[in-house]
Amino acid sequence: MNALKNSGADTAKAWKEDYDTTPYYTNKPDWDALGALLLFATGKLLKVRFPKDYKKNTNYYEVLKIMGIDKTQYKQWSLFSDVCYYIPIEERLVFRYPMPNGQENMLSTISCLKYELTQINEASWKADETTILDWVNTEGYPADGQIGGNGLLQFLPRRKVYSTESLARFAFSILWQAVSFAEKEQVAIVFDY
């Protein structure tokens, strides 16, 4: 709590971390979907062109270098600051804090992540919540298989290139759901990358 107070969160309250009785949300975007969201957001927020295709295992930071963009332009944004933990307090903060294992990590707040997601949505899709929630089912990775005429599952060739915007919508939907859940239940969001 001292780190929060030193970061400007004078009114921060403790939240519950009881793994036996506290509900939890477990969906998360993978690296490619998160990278596509960051690339899409960079393009929309800075009003610059970005690649329409996202290759599997792309390093988002390398793409930024190629585009000539300095990631520090959004250094106060949690999504661009390698944040691993989002805690349920009202202030919008991004800060470094030593973890129990002795390593320092970047932390932020759920309200900060919600603000950033709202800004991305406003700069691009202007989608309503029903649409956003549906993207987890309609966007992202295409099917890996289909039912053939014989009624058996047939595997399709795996893709290595995806639509940047579709992957971005998929990741956005998952993060939006995580934020909504965390706000309602007053629990932290933990990225386990």
N, C-alpha and C positions, 0 to 999 in steps of 0.2 A: 504494500500500500504506500510505502514511502516513495518508491519510484514514481508512482502515479501522482502523488502530491507534488513531487519535484518537477513533473512534466506539466503541471498546471491543472490537474484534476482534483481540486480541493474537495469536491463533493462525492468522490468515488466511494461506492459501498462494496463490501465483499459479496461475491456471488457463490453459489453452491457448486461444489465439485464432488458430489457423491455419486460414484459410478454404479452403485447398487440401485438407487431409486430415481436418479435424475434421468429424464428422457434424453435421447441423443439422436442426431441426424448423421448419417454416414456417407452420403454420396459426395463425390468430389470430381472435379475435372482432372484429366491426366495432364502431363506436361505439354503435349501438343495442343490440346484444347485451351489450356491456360495461356500458352504462348500466342496462339491465334487471337485470343481475346485481347491480350496486351498489344499485339501488332495492330489489330483493328482499332482499338481505342486510341493508340498513338496517332494513327492516320486521321481519325475523325476529330480528335481534340486539337491536334496541331494543323489540321486541314492540309495534310500532305498525302500524296499517293502512296499506297502500300501494295505489296503483292496480293493479288486476288487468290492465288493458290498457296497453300501451306504444305510443305513437304514434311513427311513424317521425320521425327527427330531433329527438326530445325532448332537451332539455337537463336532464340528471340533477340538476344543482345548482339549477336553477330549480324542479324538482319538490320538492326538499328544502325550499326556502324556502316554497313553498306549504303543505307539510306542517308547517311550523314547526320543522324540525329543523336544528340547527347541525352542519355536517359535522365540526367539530373534536371532536365526541364520540368519533370514531375517528381522531383525527389521528396516532396512532402506528401505524395500520394502513397498509401500503403501498398497498393497493387504493384507499384513500380519500385518498392523498397525491400523486396524479399522478406516481407512479414510472414511469420509462421503462426502467430497466435493473435486472435482478435478477441478482446475481452468485452463483456457486456456492461459498458458504462456509457453515459450520454455524451461526454466530450469527444471531440474528433482529435485524436492524438496519434502520432507515430513516434516511437521511442525505442531505444536499445536498453535491454535489461539482462542481467546475469540470470541464467536458469539454474535449477537445482544441480545439474550436472557440471556446473562451473563454466560452461560456454555461454557467450552472449548471443542473444537473438533479437531480431526486430519484432516488436509488438505493436499492435494498434487496437482500435476499438471497433466494435460492430457498427456504431453510428458513423464512423469514418468510412468503412467499407460500403455502407448503404449510400452515403453521400456520393462516393466515387461511382458506384454502379448507376445511380440516378443521373449523374452528369454524363456518363457514357451513353445511356439511353436517350437523354435529351439531345445530345450531339449527333445522334444517328437515327435510331429507329422510331423513337417516340411511341414505343409499344405500351399497351396497357398490361396490367398484371396477368390477365387470363392468357394473353398471347405469350408473355414471357414464361409463364409456368408450362405452357405447352411445348416450348422449344426443346426441352429435355427429351421429348418423344419424337419430335419432327425434324430436328436439326442434328448436326454433328457427323457422326460416322455412318456411312451407308451400311446396309445389311451385308453380312459375311456369307449368307446362304439364302436359298429359296427352296420352296417345295416344288419338286419337279412333277411332270405329268404322271409319273408312277407313284406319287404320294410320298416319295422319300426326299429327305433333305439333301440338297446338292450345294456343295461349298463353291462360292464364287472366288475368283482370284482376289487376293488382298490388295487393296489400294495403297499407294505410297504418297499420293497427293490428294489433298482435300481442299474444299472451299474454305478460305480464311474466314469469311463472314459466317458461314454455317457453323464452323467449329466455335467461333466467337459467341454466337447465340447459344449454342449448347452449353458452353462454360458459364456464360452469363446466367442462364436459367438455373443451373446448379448453385451458383453463388447466391443468387437472389433468394432461392429457397432456403439456403443455409442461414442467410441473414434474417429472413422472416422467422424461421424456427428459433434462432438464437435470441432474437428480440422477445418473442413470446415466452420462451422458457427461461430466459435470463441465464444462458449458458455460453461458454466460450466456443469459438470456432478454432479448430486446430488443423493446420495443414500438416500432413505427415510426409512431406517430401524429403 
